[in-house]
């Protein structure tokens, strides 16, 4: 039977096993763990030996991470290939609400976070402003690629400096393959809507 309660909504017959909530948090802090999860997700399936051959961490670390991800319910064993377990990544949404601010962590965010050591602006925003600001900026950058907001408006809504906002837009454009391959368009003060206070609400309503 299906059920809905205050804390759990489930359309299936039984709830899935999720025992490693700290692992979800570690995905936000540990690029190597995030990269391993992302590699499995992109490959559809992967074995331990395949992952050992494609990662920069040690063999022991790979298997420690696989165990941790499996215990957290983020990956599952689906087959056996000559004695090596075959894993697939599970899709997820982890939604947190703190002080009336809700943030949802998704595999798409984890994929970007996995690359933060290669992109200074992403690492700077995550380290200095946190996941809520980064997730907001991520969504606004995608809106920017559609022409819905300017870089100056992104800076205003996230409290980032215009320079940091521009760098973040440029890096996310590269990772997410947004735009036409050119660098993001800059804007002068005359392009900026003085009545920006309602912009975030308007964006959320779309």
C-alpha positions in Angstrom: 0.0 0.0 0.0 1.1 3.6 -0.4 1.1 6.2 2.3 1.6 9.8 3.1 2.5 11.2 6.5 3.8 14.5 7.9 7.5 13.5 7.1 7.3 10.8 4.5 5.5 10.6 1.2 5.8 7.3 -0.7 3.9 5.9 -3.6 5.5 2.5 -3.4 4.8 -0.5 -1.2 7.7 -0.2 1.2 10.1 2.6 2.1 13.7 2.4 0.8 16.6 1.9 3.1 18.4 5.1 3.9 20.9 4.8 6.7 23.7 7.2 5.8 22.3 10.7 6.0 25.8 12.0 6.9 26.9 10.8 3.5 24.5 13.2 1.8 26.2 16.0 3.7 29.7 14.7 2.8 28.8 14.8 -0.9 28.7 18.6 -0.5 32.1 18.7 1.2 34.1 15.9 -0.5 34.7 16.4 -4.2 36.2 12.9 -4.6 33.1 11.2 -3.1 30.8 13.4 -5.2 32.9 12.6 -8.3 32.6 8.9 -7.7 28.9 9.1 -7.4 28.7 11.2 -10.5 30.9 8.8 -12.5 28.5 5.9 -11.7 25.5 8.0 -12.5 27.0 9.0 -15.9 28.0 5.5 -16.8 24.6 4.0 -15.9 26.5 1.1 -14.3 30.1 0.7 -13.1 32.2 -1.8 -11.2 34.8 -1.2 -8.5 37.8 -2.1 -10.9 36.4 0.3 -13.5 36.2 3.1 -11.0 39.7 2.4 -9.6 41.1 2.7 -13.1 39.3 6.1 -13.8 39.8 7.9 -10.5 42.7 9.6 -8.8 42.0 8.2 -5.3 43.4 4.9 -4.0 41.8 1.5 -4.5 41.0 1.3 -0.8 39.3 4.7 -0.9 37.2 3.7 -3.9 35.9 0.7 -2.1 35.4 2.6 1.1 33.4 5.2 -0.9 31.3 2.5 -2.6 30.4 1.0 0.7 29.5 4.4 2.1 27.4 5.3 -0.9 25.6 1.9 -0.9 24.8 2.2 2.8 23.4 5.7 2.2 21.1 4.4 -0.5 22.8 6.5 -3.2 24.0 3.5 -5.2 22.7 -0.1 -5.5 24.2 -3.4 -6.7 22.4 -4.6 -9.8 24.6 -7.4 -11.1 27.8 -9.3 -10.8 30.5 -9.1 -13.5 33.0 -11.9 -13.0 33.0 -11.5 -9.2 33.0 -7.7 -9.3 29.8 -6.0 -8.1 28.0 -3.8 -10.7 26.6 -0.6 -9.3 24.0 1.9 -10.5 23.4 5.3 -9.1 20.1 6.2 -7.5 18.4 9.5 -8.3 17.5 11.6 -5.2 16.2 14.9 -3.9 17.2 16.0 -0.4 15.2 19.0 0.7 16.1 21.0 3.8 14.3 23.9 5.4 16.1 26.2 7.8 14.7 29.6 8.9 12.0 29.5 6.3 14.6 28.9 3.5 14.2 25.7 1.6 17.1 24.2 -0.4 16.9 21.0 -2.5 20.1 19.0 -3.2 20.0 17.1 -6.4 22.5 15.0 -8.4 22.9 17.9 -10.8 24.2 20.1 -8.0 26.4 17.3 -6.8 27.9 17.0 -10.3 29.0 20.6 -10.2 30.2 20.4 -6.6 32.4 17.4 -7.6 34.4 19.8 -9.8 34.8 22.7 -7.4 38.5 22.2 -6.9 39.0 22.9 -10.7 36.8 26.1 -10.6 37.9 28.8 -8.2 34.6 30.8 -8.2 32.5 27.7 -7.4 34.8 26.7 -4.6 34.8 30.3 -3.2 31.0 30.6 -3.2 30.5 27.2 -1.6 33.2 27.9 1.1 32.3 31.5 1.8 28.5 31.6 1.3 27.3 28.0 1.6 25.1 25.6 -0.2 21.9 27.7 -0.1 23.5 30.7 -1.8 25.3 28.4 -4.3 22.0 26.6 -5.2 20.3 29.9 -5.7 23.1 31.1 -7.9 23.0 27.9 -9.9 19.3 28.4 -10.7 19.8 32.0 -11.5 22.7 31.3 -13.9 20.4 28.9 -15.8 17.8 31.7 -15.9 20.5 34.0 -17.1 21.2 31.7 -20.0 17.6 32.1 -21.0 17.8 35.9 -20.8 15.6 36.1 -17.6 18.1 37.9 -15.3 21.3 39.8 -15.7 24.6 39.1 -13.9 24.1 42.3 -11.8 20.8 40.9 -10.7 22.3 37.6 -9.8 24.9 39.4 -7.7 22.2 41.4 -6.0 20.0 38.4 -5.2 22.8 36.3 -3.9 24.9 39.1 -2.2 27.9 38.1 -4.3 30.1 40.8 -5.7 29.5 41.5 -9.4 33.0 40.1 -10.1 32.4 36.9 -8.3 28.9 36.6 -9.9 30.5 37.0 -13.3 33.2 34.4 -12.6 30.5 32.0 -11.3 28.4 32.5 -14.4 31.4 31.9 -16.7 32.3 28.7 -14.9 28.8 27.3 -14.7 28.3 28.1 -18.4 31.4 26.0 -19.1 30.3 23.0 -16.9 26.6 23.0 -17.9 27.3 23.8 -21.6 25.0 26.9 -21.5 24.8 29.6 -24.1 26.5 29.5 -27.6 30.1 28.9 -26.4 30.8 32.6 -25.9 31.5 34.2 -22.6 28.5 35.6 -20.6 27.3 39.1 -21.6 28.2 41.9 -19.2 25.7 44.7 -18.3 26.0 48.4 -17.5 24.2 50.0 -14.6 21.5 51.2 -17.0 20.6 47.6 -17.7 19.9 47.0 -14.0 16.3 47.3 -12.7 16.3 49.5 -9.6 13.1 47.7 -8.4 14.9 44.3 -8.0 13.3 43.5 -4.6 10.5 41.4 -6.2 12.7 39.7 -8.8 13.4 36.6 -6.7 9.7 36.2 -6.1 8.9 36.6 -9.8 11.6 34.0 -10.6 10.3 31.6 -8.1 6.8 31.8 -9.6 8.0 30.7 -13.0 
